[in-house]
Amino acid sequence: MLRSLGRTPVTGSDEDPRVAELRTAVARLRRELAVHPAEFPDRGIAEDELASLAAMAAGGLPEVPRLRRSLLLVAGAIGSVSALATRLADVRSAVELFGEPPHRGRR
């Protein structure tokens, strides 16, 4: 009974649950962005980077530096659109499941 502690949650396949979470979060943000009525200057950047994140999630285990770069670009592009803040936070949380960025020491 205690053997299940610390195990990866079952998703019904061999898929990494972090990848499933990322895919879900990205899909939700893409849907909300698609129906958001306001146009803003960096909308195309956000759409392109969300497509990139979706492709990384579809391809299996993504490269963490690429995930973080895309997240930063999406956040910069739509960060001021408060209607999308919750879904953007969901994507950020999904990216963080892959680990914290390495800490760089100051010189």
QUINOR-V81922 format. One record per run of one state. SS is the DSSP state (A for helix, B for strand, O for the rest). FROM is the first residue (numbers start at 0). TO is the last residue. Records with the same first field share a line. If there is no record, write none. Layout:
# QUINOR-V81922
SS->FROM-TO  FROM-TO
This chain:
# QUINOR-V81922
O->0-0  4-15  35-41  58-62  78-80  96-106
A->1-3  16-34  42-57  63-77  81-95
